[in-house]
Amino acid sequence: MAGIVKANINLDAIPKEKIYKGKKGRYLPITITINDEADQFGNQGPVIVDQSKEEREAKVEKTYLGNVKVVWTNGDFPEPNFGDQPPQKPAAKVEAEDDLPF
């Protein structure tokens, strides 16, 4: 599975209590979802702050940080959405005629 996903996140929405210190820096656990269909703005999924099992069971409201768009795929991801331009299919192979004199 290969693909390139672009994302924009709202840094002001990051809950500071979810940031933790690791060996090489500070981290924020996030979850990125890739949907089969793009929304009305061409986004293919949300970026949210990861929730613990207890938060999920208690139905705590998710913290949305932004959206993602698939910009390239090898075919395993949903087709990329390039805004107003439909995804282009590879050109059909054309057999060249051998008209060389040698």
C-alpha positions in Angstrom: 0.0 0.0 0.0 1.5 3.3 -1.0 0.1 6.8 -1.2 0.8 10.4 -0.5 -1.7 12.3 1.8 -1.6 16.0 2.3 -3.0 17.4 5.6 -3.7 20.8 7.2 -4.1 21.0 10.9 -5.3 23.7 13.2 -2.5 24.2 15.7 -4.8 26.2 17.9 -7.1 23.2 18.4 -4.4 21.0 19.8 -5.2 20.1 23.5 -2.0 20.7 25.4 -2.8 17.9 27.9 -2.6 15.3 25.0 1.0 16.2 24.2 3.5 13.9 25.7 7.3 13.9 26.0 9.2 11.0 24.3 12.9 10.3 23.9 13.4 12.5 20.9 10.8 15.3 21.5 7.2 16.1 22.2 4.4 14.2 20.4 0.7 14.4 19.8 -1.1 11.1 19.0 -3.4 11.6 16.1 -5.7 9.5 13.9 -6.1 10.0 10.2 -9.1 8.5 8.4 -9.2 8.0 4.6 -12.8 7.8 3.2 -13.8 6.3 -0.1 -15.6 9.5 -1.1 -14.4 13.1 -1.0 -16.6 15.7 0.7 -17.9 18.8 -0.9 -14.6 20.5 -0.4 -12.5 17.7 -1.9 -11.3 16.5 1.5 -11.1 12.7 1.9 -10.9 12.4 5.7 -10.4 14.0 9.0 -7.4 14.4 11.3 -8.4 14.0 14.9 -6.6 13.7 18.3 -6.3 10.1 19.3 -8.8 9.0 22.0 -8.2 6.5 24.8 -10.5 3.4 25.1 -12.2 5.1 28.1 -12.8 8.3 26.1 -14.3 6.3 23.2 -16.5 4.3 25.6 -17.7 7.5 27.3 -18.4 9.0 23.9 -16.2 12.0 24.6 -16.4 14.5 21.7 -13.6 14.1 19.2 -11.1 17.0 18.7 -10.9 17.7 15.0 -7.6 19.2 13.9 -8.1 19.3 10.1 -8.6 17.4 6.9 -6.6 15.3 4.5 -6.5 14.8 0.7 -5.0 11.9 -1.1 -2.7 13.4 -3.8 -1.1 10.2 -5.1 -1.7 6.5 -4.9 -0.4 3.3 -6.3 -4.0 2.0 -6.5 -4.4 0.7 -2.9 -5.8 4.0 -1.5 -9.0 5.6 -2.8 -8.5 7.5 -6.0 -6.9 10.9 -5.4 -9.0 14.0 -5.7 -7.3 16.8 -7.4 -9.9 19.5 -6.8 -11.5 20.6 -10.0 -9.4 18.3 -12.2 -10.6 14.7 -12.5 -7.9 12.1 -12.0 -6.1 11.4 -15.2 -5.8 7.8 -16.4 -2.5 6.6 -18.0 -2.4 7.0 -21.8 -3.1 3.9 -23.7 0.0 2.2 -25.2 0.3 2.7 -29.0 2.1 0.1 -31.0 4.7 1.8 -33.3 4.9 0.7 -36.9 8.2 -0.7 -37.9 8.8 1.4 -41.1 12.6 1.6 -40.7 14.4 0.6 -43.9 17.0 -1.5 -42.0 
